[in-house]
Amino acid sequence: MWMLVPVAFAGKLLSAFRKPLRSLWSGLVPWVLWLRATLWLPGGQSARPPQQPGRGEPQESRGDGGRGPDQPTTPTSVNYHFTRRCNYKCGFCFHTAKTSFVLPLGEAKRGLRLLQEAGMEKINFSGGEPFIHDRGKYLGQLVRFCKEELRLPSVSIVSNGSLIRERWFRTYGEYLDILAISCDSFDEQVNVLIGRGQGKKNHVENLRKLRTWCRDYRVAFKINSVINRFNVDEDMREQIKALNPVRWKVFQCLLIEGENSGEDALREAQQFIISDEEFEGFLDRHKEVSCLVPESNQKMKDSYLILDEYMRFLNCRNGRKDPSKSILDVGVEEAIKFSGFDEKMFLKRGGKYVWSKADLKLDW
């Protein structure tokens, strides 16, 4: 049958050309439309209905931040958890060492370029512990690539700080805007209880050393704290003021099925959970700290664009991390549809701020 289509079309086309020149176009139009319908040329409407996400698959994102229904989500700020491995054992960890996979450097760079082309302005590298892979060299090369070649306004890292050496700052510090160090307590015994202990190394003393290096190498310093059952009554005001970070992110401990909750989880964080009222009490105690940025469970859950080690967006809308397809396979615009990202909540929680050290105007 398909062999007859071009023959039939040729006959009709020849008939059209025999008409006077002034009627040539009117003669061609019906046959072009006929051919398009017959051969199903690109641009025709498919009769097949779009596939619906199956059970257990992530649903498309809903929070559009005021965009039109057909306008794709812009990945303004992305958190890339390129490794799940970590040298600490925090009991509430929400991104656990389920794999040891790390993308080849070239593939990671290709994905980052795709994100930049889609509108990414800020990249945050996290883990796991991002300095654990190749002693920080892999991370440093990505940081330099994002700042030097992609020209991103902001490049940041979240780390527990235990594996960072001054030589890393000497090599890569100029390309890094913000270093965020996780510190949940200024009582070393509490840190050990939580899982932030590593032999004789003192987590708090190391935090102060990193603060000095950030000042010396002109990297904005930030602290992240997870408020949980073991530190909710602590008063951190004086220590935070002395360290003077540009931001102190204070998170309410969050349960994620499959990560720190449920049968297949590597952690059991139920014992760390606090109520909303207890979290508000901690915030009220520290309200005089000007750099405090609070994030409750409600604000945190869907307001981050999270990429896993395969460069898949992770959708947390159902209380677990459901992955999209990788941006390396389907592109950013397609993958981000299933990220579960709530752009309105991202803006509401202050997700977009002055995040380039060139604009922070810090007194180094």
DRENKOLKE-691607 format. One record per atom (N, C-alpha, C): residue in one letter; x, y, z. Coordinates in pm, whole numbers, plus 50000, padded with zeros to 5 digits. Last residue first. Layout:
<sites>
AXYZ/...
</sites>
This chain:
<sites>
W535775412255408/W536595400355424/W537585401855541/D532805422255411/D534025427755468/D534935415855503/L530995416955106/L531415413055240/L532695420155283/K529185419854887/K529945431254942/K530365428655087/L527605403254733/L527395403154878/L528095414754948/D528305402054470/D527235411154506/D526995412254656/A530255383054460/A530575396154401/A529525406454440/K529045360454551/K529925367754645/K530335381454590/S525625356254493/S526955357454432/S527855365554527/W523135357454607/W523915345054622/W525265345154549/V520555371754745/V521855376154692/V522845364854713/Y517975347654657/Y518535358154741/Y519845362954677/K515395325754644/K516205334354560/K516665346354642/G514035314354854/G514985306154781/G515885314154687/G512165322955038/G513375330955016/G514445323454943/R509825309555050/R510795306555155/R512105314455139/K508595318854817/K508055322554947/K509065320355059/L509985306154612/L510085320654625/L509625325354763/F509205279754668/F510615283154655/F510815298254675/M506455281554645/M507025279554777/M508515282554778/K506325284854365/K505765295154453/K506335293854594/E507405261254269/E508155273554249/E507635284854339/D507705230854358/D506735241254387/D507465254754382/F508415201654176/F508895214454224/F507775224554240/G508185176454079/G507365179854195/G507675193654251/S509435168153851/S510295171253965/S509495173654093/F508435163653602/F508135153753704/F508985155853830/K509375183353440/K507935182253454/K507555172953569/I512065179353410/I511635188253519/I510115188153539/A512345163853179/A512565157853311/A511985166253424/E511825182352971/E510975170552990/E511115164953131/E513815201853005/E512405205752998/E511475193953022/V516285187452997/V515825193953120/V514325196553116/G516515154652840/G516615169152845/G515975174852969/V516605127352843/V515395133552788/V515445148752786/D519215120052929/D518495111852832/D517345119252765/L520095138253111/L521055134053009/L520375125952899/I518105139853294/I518185150753197/I519175147353087/S516495108453351/S517675116953359/S517635128053255/K513095108053471/K514145103253381/K515315113053387/S512645112653827/S512255114653688/S513235106853601/P512125093654130/P512985099954028/P512295101753893/D510745101254437/D510455094554311/D511255101154199/K511205099354758/K511915105254645/K511695096954519/R508305106854962/R509445098554925/R510115105154804/G506065122054993/G506795118255113/G507955108855089/N505085129754752/N504395118754820/N505155113754942/R506845149254660/R505465152954693/R504725142154771/C509445148254575/C509175144754716/C507725147254756/N511265138254304/N509965143554341/N509615138754482/L514305145954168/L513645137954271/L512395144954320/F515695143453844/F515015151553943/F514275142454040/R518775127753779/R517325126653774/R516745136053878/M521545123553769/M520955135753715/M519475134053683/Y522365103053919/Y522155100053777/Y521615112153702/E522375113154176/E523665109754115/E523565106153968/D519675137754154/D520445127054218/D521705123954139/L518655170854210/L519155161154112/L519925150354187/I515995190154316/I517045180954358/I517385171354245/L514765220054386/L515025211754268/L516235203154300/Y512595225854660/Y513955224054610/Y513945215854481/S510115225754773/S510625238554723/S512065237954676/D508835205454905/D508675206154759/D509325218354696/K509785207055182/K509525194455113/K509515195454961/M510095231755319/M511245224855263/M510885214055161/K507725241455422/K508485249855328/K509525241655253/Q506975220355591/Q506085224855484/Q506835232855378/N509055218655778/N508805207455686/N507965211855567/S510625251555777/S509795240955834/S509655229655734/E513355269955794/E512625261855696/E511935250355767/P514705302955855/P514045290655898/P513355283155785/V517585318555874/V516615315755767/V515925302555801/L519405343056047/L518615330856055/L517605330055942/C520835366356070/C521105358155952/C520285345255948/S520145378056317/S519685384156192/S519865375456069/V518845366356599/V519965363356508/V519545367556367/E516555369056743/E517425380756736/E518625378656644/K515345344256749/K514805354156656/K515685366556644/H515795321756899/H516895326956819/H516475338156724/R513425314957019/R514585317057105/R515725323857031/D511855310456795/D511555321956880/D512745325256971/L512935286456703/L513045298556621/L512815311056706/F512165269256909/F513585271256880/F513775284256801/G509375271056881/G510005275257004/G511495277756986/E508995259556632/E508695273756648/E509325279256776/F509625233256704/F510455240256606/F510235255356618/E507525227656876/E508895227456928/E509845234856834/E505395229156695/E505445238456808/E506855239056867/D505875207856527/D505915221456472/D506055231656584/S507975183656700/S506695189256656/S506905203156596/I510685163456576/I510105172756672/I508805178256614/I512505133056535/I511445142056492/I510945150656608/F514285113456602/F514805127156592/F513705137556568/Q513065088956586/Q513485093456719/Q513985107856719/Q512795085556310/Q511625088556390/Q511995094156527/A514775078156137/A514845091556194/A513685095056286/E516755054456046/E515455055156111/E515425067956192/R518325046555733/R518285053655859/R516865052555916/L517875032655505/L519145029955572/L519245037255706/A514655017955426/A515505029555457/A516795025155527/D512724999255377/D513934998655295/D514885010355319/E510655005755564/E511344992855568/E512664992655491/G510825039855698/G510275028855619/G511185016655618/S513155066755671/S511905061555725/S511415050155636/N515135078455532/N515295077955678/N514015073255748/E514475067455269/E515775073255303/E516035072355454/G511945057255252/G512975050955171/G514365056155197/E510405088155317/E510265073655304/E511335068055210/I511685111955519/I511535108555377/I511515093355366/L511085135955768/L511065121855732/L510855120255583/L513115162455893/L512095157955799/L512215143055771/C513715188256124/C514005174456085/C512825168456008/Q513805220855999/Q513095211456087/Q513355197356035/F516745240355958/F515765230955904/F515065223156016/V518135270155910/V517665261856021/V516505253455970/K520895286155787/K519705278755749/K519345269055861/W522235315255811/W522145303655899/W520825296755867/R524425334055606/R523105328055627/R523235316455726/V526925343755651/V526025352055570/V524585347155582/P527975339955999/P527765335055862/P526855344555783/N529385345656258/N528895355656163/N528755350356019/L530515334756482/L530945329556352/L530495338556237/A529145349056681/A530605349656675/A531135344956540/K526495341856633/K526895355756617/K528415357156605/I526635314656698/I526315318656561/I526745333156537/Q527215316156974/Q528155309456881/Q527905313656737/E524955329357079/E526285335357090/E527275329256991/R522745311657010/R522825325656969/R524255331156970/M521955286357068/M523125287856981/M523415302456946/D520695266457305/D520775280757274/D522075283157196/E518685236857269/E519985243557277/E519855258457242/D516485221357236/D516505230157354/D517795238057367/V516985206157011/V515885215757006/V515875225357124/N518795185756989/N519325199556997/N518245210157005/F517515161456976/F518695162457061/F519295176557070/R515365162556797/R515105159356936/R516295162257028/N516395189856580/N515855176556607/N515715174456758/I517285209356313/I516785209656450/I515975196856476/V520135212156137/V518895204456140/V518435203656285/S521805239655993/S521525231856114/S520175224856101/N524405253755808/N523135246655802/N522955238555930/I526065284255747/I525885272855837/I524485267055816/K528485299555530/K527095296955567/K527045284855659/F530595323755387/F530445312755483/F529005311655530/A532065331255076/A531005334155172/A530715321755257/V535485333655038/V534325325255010/V533285328355117/R538195343555056/R537055351255005/R535935342454951/Y540195331455189/Y540115328855046/Y538855334854983/D539835340055454/D541135341955390/D541055340555238/R537165332055507/R537535346255510/R538825348655432/C537475304555486/C536525311455399/C536835326455395/W539285299755694/W539705297655555/W538765304655457/T537635305355915/T538835313355889/T539295311955745/R535755285055893/R535315299055889/R536485308255857/L537335262955934/L536785265155801/L536275279455785/K537775265956208/K538915266456115/K538435269255973/R535205262256306/R535855275156324/R537065276756231/L534805235256239/L533915245556185/L534585259356195/N536655222556401/N536875222656256/N536015233256188/E535425226056646/E536735232256622/E537025233056472/V533145210156599/V533005224456624/V534325231856601/H534185184156570/H533405190256462/H533325205456478/N537285171356631/N536205178956692/N535475186856584/K538565139156592/K538345152256529/K537115158956589/K538755113856689/K539245124556776/K539005138456717/G535955100456523/G537155098056603/G537505109756693/Q533695119056432/Q534675111556354/Q535955110256435/G530175126256441/G531455124156509/G532385115956423/R527485130556387/R528495139056326/R529825137956400/G525475117656515/G526185110156411/G527235118256339/I524255125956748/I523515127356622/I524145118956511/L526315121656930/L525045114656946/L524225114756818/V528195140056837/V528505125756833/V527225117556843/N526795163756894/N527165160456756/N527475145656741/V526695161857172/V525445161257096/V525735157856950/Q529365165257230/Q528715152757267/Q527395150857193/E529865191557153/E530445180557076/E529805167157109/D527695216457111/D528075206957214/D528565194357142/F526655229956913/F527965234756957/F528415227157082/S525005213156640/S525145216356781/S526545221756808/D524965209456371/D523685208756440/D523775212256588/C526255219856078/C526585219256220/C525285220056299/S527515219855759/S526465214455844/S526965213355987/I528465248155580/I528915237055664/I527765232755755/A528645261255261/A527755258855374/A528245246655450/L530245285055079/L530465271955140/L529555270955263/I529785303154781/I529315300354916/I529705286254958/D531365305854543/D530685317354604/D530375314754751/L534385295754396/L533285292254485/L532685304654550/Y536655302254263/Y535505298854181/Y534245295954265/E538655305754449/E538235317454373/E536965314954291/G539185279554548/G538415289254626/G537895300954546/Y540825260554427/Y539465262554373/Y538655273654442/T543415261154543/T543225257354403/T541885261954347/R543085269354806/R544115275754724/R543895273154576/F541115251354893/F540795265654882/F541815272754792/W542675228454898/W541515229054808/W541125243754787/R544525233655096/R545015233254958/R543855233554857/E543065230255329/E543345243855282/E543825243955138/R540485205255296/R541855209455329/R542125223255269/I537695187555413/I538195199155340/I539595202955390/L536465167855557/L537465163655458/L538055175355379/S534545179355722/S535605171355783/S536725167655687/G532335193255621/G533575200455647/G534755191955691/N529965185355530/N530125184455676/N531475190355719/S528625208655285/S529565198255328/S529545197055480/V527475223354995/V527095219555132/V527935207555171/I528465249854782/I528695236154828/I528095234754968/S527805270054486/S527905267554630/S528065252754658/V527855296154265/V528265282154280/V528485279854430/S526165320154070/S526435314554203/S526765299754197/P526145327753800/P526265338053903/P526625332354040/L528135308853574/L526985309353663/L527185320253769/R529805303953351/R529595317553400/R528355318753488/L530685280753239/L529255283353232/L528885297353280/E533495284553288/E532975282053154/E531475285053141/E533815292853560/E534705297753454/E534115296053315/K531775280653714/K532055295053727/K532835300253606/C531685254053634/C530445261853644/C530695276853650/F534395246453648/F533685245953521/F532445254853524/R534885248453925/R535605257053831/R534895257753696/V533165228254017/V533025242054064/V533675251653965/L534265205753892/L532905209953860/L532655224453900/Q536765205054014/Q536685206753869/Q535295210953824/G536015200654281/G536695212954243/G536635215554094/L534935174454263/L534105185854301/L534725199054258/Y537315160754202/Y536155160054112/Y535235171954137/K538835166354434/K539285171054302/K538135171354202/G538045155354675/G537585168854643/G537995173954506/R538955129154676/R539515138954770/R539185153454734/D537285113654520/D538545118154462/D539155129654544/H534625121154725/H535005115154597/H536275121654542/I534185136654948/I534655122954968/I535155116654839/F533025161154927/F534485160754925/F535045146554937/P530245157354954/P530805159954821/P532325159454815/E528595132855114/E529635142655142/E530385145255012/G525075129255037/G526405124855073/G527325136155119/G525705160954883/G525875146454883/G524745139854961/S526105189154659/S525905182954789/S526065167954777/F526315220454509/F526805206854511/F526695201154651/N524165241854348/N524655238054481/N525065223354477/I524025267954119/I524185253554139/I524755251254278/K522045292853969/K522775288354088/K522835273254093/E520815295753728/E521665306653775/E522535302453893/M519505279153444/M520055278053579/M520985289653609/G518395278653187/G518155290253271/G518705289353413/A519105259453010/A517685260053044/A517375271253142/E521815261453004/E521105265552883/E519605266752908/Q522325249953253/Q522645264053230/Q521885269453109/L521565223553201/L520845231353301/L521075246353282/L523495216453013/L522085215852977/L521245224253073/R525775218653173/R525595227953061/R524135228153014/L525345197353343/L525375210953398/L525205221353288/G525585175953164/G524325178553231/G524245192653287/R528295178453099/R527275179552993/R525915182653054/K529505173853346/K529625186953284/K528575188953174/A528845146853373/A528365156553472/A528425170653414/E530285136353159/E528825135553158/E528215145453257/G532935141353244/G532435147153120/G530915147053112/L533135126053482/L533235140553486/L532645147053361/P530715100053528/P531995104653473/P531995119853463/L528735100253831/L528855101953686/L530285104853644/V528905075754076/V529215089754045/V529385090653893/F527475052554305/F527665057354168/F527985072254163/S526895038654523/S528205045354525/S528505051554389/T523675040254683/T524555036354574/T525905043354595/K522705048054927/K522075036454864/K522855031654742/A523385065855159/A524335059255068/A523755046455008/T520695091055169/T521605080955224/T522375073455116/H519365117255254/H519905113255123/H521055103455150/F518625124455505/F517535122355409/F518045119155269/C519665115655832/C520065118455692/C518925115155596/F519415112256101/F518245117556030/F518525119855882/G521875103656200/G520715094956211/G519505099456134/C524865105356022/C523795113056085/C522495104956082/K527535095355988/K526365086655999/K525235093856072/Y530155104255752/Y529395105955876/Y528185096755874/N531125100655502/N531945095455611/N531305097655747/C529145090055225/C529455099655330/C530285092855438/R527655087954897/R528595083154998/R528925094155099/R526215098154693/R525475094754815/R526405090254927/T526935125054469/T527325112754537/T526455110754660/F525655147254372/F526345138654276/F526895125854338/H523105164254400/H523685154654494/H524435144154411/Y522555195954323/Y523055183854258/Y523775175254361/N520035218154315/N520875211054410/N521265197554351/V519505248854145/V519505234154142/V520465228654246/S517575275554046/S518515270954149/S518395255754162/T516075276653805/T516885288053850/T517965283653949/P514885260853579/P515665255553691/P516625266153747/T511635269753493/T513035273553479/T513815268353601/T509085250753343/T509715255353466/T511175258553440/P507565262353034/P508315252653115/P508895258953241/Q504295271652968/Q505655276652986/Q506425267453079/D501685264652955/D502565258652857/D504025263052871/P500385279253155/P500355264653161/P501335257953065/G502485307153262/G501395301353189/G501495286253189/R503565313753604/R503785311853461/R502535306253395/G503325315153876/G502685325653798/G502905324353649/G504585292653983/G505135305754013/G504555316953928/D503595267453954/D504215273553836/D504745287553861/G503255237754104/G503525251654138/G504275258754029/R503205211653991/R502015220153990/R502345234854013/S504825185953798/S504865196953893/S503635205653878/E503385153253750/E503955165553699/E503885176553805/Q504245125953971/Q503295134153898/Q503995146753849/P506315096853953/P506095110653997/P505095117853910/E504835064453998/E505615073653917/E505325087853961/G503105049654148/G504485050154195/G505355059354113/R501185041053869/R501285041054014/R502745040854055/G501985061953582/G501515050053649/G501675051053798/P500885091053421/P501865084953510/P501265072953581/Q499405085353100/Q499265090153237/Q500325083553323/Q500185095252772/Q500285085252877/Q500135091853012/P497785111452562/P499045111552636/P499025101352747/P496095091752308/P496065100652424/P497395100352496/R496575092151960/R496825084752083/R496825094352201/A496445107351740/A495165102651791/A495345095351923/S498395136651708/S498335122351730/S496975118551785/Q498345160551460/Q497905157051593/Q497795141951604/G501315169851273/G499965164851283/G499635161051425/G503965175051297/G503065186251313/G501615182051319/P505365153351052/P505475160551180/P504585172751184/L502885133850863/L504075142050873/L504135149051007/W501305111250781/W501465115050923/W502745123050941/L500595104250526/L501915099750572/L502185103450716/T497995115650513/T498255101750474/T499535096350535/A498195142150595/A497325133250669/A497645118650641/R500005151050403/R500335152350546/R499495142750629/L498575146750165/L499815139350190/L500175139650338/W496475165150200/W496185150750187/W497415142450219/L497885188950198/L497165185150319/L496835170250319/V498765187749935/V499745188250044/V499095183950175/W496335188449804/W497135176049796/W498245175949901/P495295213849857/P494555201949902/P495415189549904/V497445230749744/V497125230349886/V496355217849927/L497605230449463/L498545222549545/L498075220649688/G495665247549365/G495625233449328/G496495224749416/S496415271749464/S495135266349509/S494995251549474/W498825274549321/W498845272949469/W497535266649519/L497955276749051/L498855266049095/L498765263749246/S496515295548925/S495755286649015/S496625275449072/R498275309248767/R497595316848872/R496835307948968/L499115290148582/L500025294048689/L499285300948803/P496625265248502/P497275278348480/P498065282248602/K497515230748548/K496595242048559/K497345254948531/R499425212348556/R498865214948424/R497905226848428/F500025208348822/F500935216848744/F500385220048605/A498045190148899/A498005203848950/A498855213248866/S498875167048779/S497605173048738/S497525187548782/L501165162348923/L501275165248781/L500005171948729/L500005156249173/L500865168049161/L501005172249015/K498675132549116/K497895144249156/K498705156949140/G500885116249060/G499855118548960/G499035130948991/A502255116949300/A502905122349180/A501865125349072/F500475103849469/F500765118049491/F501375124349366/A500595078249371/A499325085649368/A499555100549383/V503255072749426/V502775072549286/V501495080649275/P503425073949706/P504155083849625/P503675084449480/V501505052249761/V501305066049807/V502095076049724/L502215026849689/L501305034049600/L501165048749637/M503775017049892/M504445019349763/M503555027649671/W501925012550090/W502755024550102/W503535027449972/M500834987950000/M500005000050000/M500865012650000/
</sites>
